Amino acid sequence: MPTVLLLGAGSDMAVAIARRFAAAQYNVQLAGRQAAALQPLQQDLQIRYGIAATVHHFDATAYDTHAAFYATLPVQPDITVCAFGYLGDQEQAQHDWQEASRILHSNFTGAVSILNVVANAYEVKKAGVIVGISSVAGERGRQSNYIYGSAKAGFTAYLSGLRNRLFRSGVHVMSVQPGFVNTRMTQHLTLPPLLTAQPEQVANAVFKAVQRKKNVLFVKWPWKYIMLIIKLIPEAIFKKLKL
Amino acid sequence: MQKRLANWGNYPAITSEESAYTQEEQLRSFVAANHGFIARGNGRCYGDASLGKHSLSMLKYDKILSFDTAAGVLETQAGVTLDQILDIIVPKGWFLPVTPGTKFITVGGAVASDVHGKNHHMEGAFSGHITEMDVIIGDGTMVTCSPDQHTDLYWATCGGMGLTGVITRVKFGLKKIETAYIKQKQIKARNLEEVIRLFDEYKHYTYSMAWIDCLQKGDSFGRSILIVGEHATKAELNDKQGQAPLLLPSKPRLTVPFNLPSFILNTFTVKAFNWLYYGKNFKKEINNVVPYEPFFYPLDAILHWNRGYGKAGFIQYQFVLSLDQKEGLIAILRRISEKGWGSFLAVLKVFGQQDSLISFPMEGYTLALDFPVRKGLFAFLDELDEIVLQYGGRLYLSKDARMKQEVFWKSYPNAERFAEIVKTYNPGKRFESLQSERLLLTK
């Protein structure tokens, strides 16, 4: 049975992804900062799908633990899904370096640190799939969330470079741009229904796209064109917009 | 998030601020920090019991925590729905101890409504099968309760409509089955007298209920089809069914994609439907072996069937009268058939004894039927309430969206005791729904 590793397994999206892969008889490794909080999910996956699920402590910003974390996993995963992230508060982050730094490290530095380890291992064995959950916010910086957006922009660029590097080794790297997703992270926001995906839709799309070796996945197709248009707006006009 | 919410009857519909959490710790701090909200499952109660200006959706709190396949004990978080549970337990040879007529309800909802099924006269309501459960009470602490510990909390939570706290974890016993099939018997009854006699004759069957045609008068008054059943044994299956006795063939689902205009349901169409339904059983008695789904959940096969009643929604009216109050049942049925407002087939069932604090079931006849919301309906239902009160009966809170507070307080003998316990665990109306405000269930 193949194994999938979920980094940041506590998020709503990660729960849905874990269930989708478990339903296809993948064993699942759940990694997160609060390992004890992942135990109900571990039980749930084993009982529902009859697969083996394990729980592992993982802190995205404890960089020097990452190599050891990966080396001590009971099985080297065939697929690694990097699903952690932190939306944070843009206004607070503009004044408070603690918040800004937390956003940057959770979304970018931490991801680079752990995926470097995973990528090197996959390159050696010439197999593996890396899935990075990035964000449409990283496509162009906007005043309403450019600190989160810039971290995700960095992550998107990292994934694209990694894809380029690992192509020749037969390792596939997929970037996911979920758009709006109905999760705890966004439950205080009112989201447009047509552009908002349920975590289960994201999970299903990710699962299928992994099978098809898609490079960049937009979960709700309009996002692809919305972001294309947003990227095409000349900077002279863009800077005057209230986005 | 601001959300438009309604329960299955689509009446009332309100805008609610909804929150949802996946971790117990988050739920506890939410409870401690908020008030005037109500926990909510899959919205399959019919009325306003789980509606509030502020609601706590439990649908994401949906992990299965343990399943003892040898002893048949399941432990789940409150947001798991019965359809998910069936998918897991049936292939392992277990079934729900009690199930209502839809499998799209959560475990938390099953407890809060203390749901009953076709086996109530034999096996009681859901509360009779719970080993223990966790409830987050008003101060944000989590209390484990059971028939042996914190019994006041336990009995006020079973059927307590979420007013004692947020149900988070439930452990309950399952029922051993050999197959996923039901050996069913359908018997046509020409009128109410006959169906009541048949209920008595077939009372040793585990499952029983009757579809009743409320619009008939004269000799056919109360004509029905009694349906009784038992879990089928392997020996009772045909060759095809026997190949995989615990698996059901998958079937496509139908759906009602939008609200139908309400004029579609009128006395004529309802009469025609009932005539066809009654007439489709050509023989007096039919015996066959059917998958459990159409037996327990005939309407679940049509997703969003509630839209058939139109945008204004409908009220499902369910009452119970004790066995010696058959005249009350006749009086109510007569009022309905005279009015000509009856819905599609209504459900008649005989409950067995149940000793609980605030749950709906008591030994007697229970009738459930739908009425599309229209002018004059509430005044008519108030008249029916009077008859129910007169004959010592009561209404099911999970279906209720409109009864007057005095009807509740007069008809539930333990109402005062219940309200006292609620006050202990829910001071200052921390947990509050439209229904609890309407019926003054919280003080």
Interface residues (C-beta under 8 A of the other chain):
Chain A: G10 D12 V15 A37 P40 L41 Q43 D44 I47 R48 R184 Q187 H188 L189 T190 L191
Chain B: M1 Q2 E18 S19 A20 Y21 T22 Q23 E25 K60 D62 K63 I64 L65 S66 F67 Q77 Q84 I88
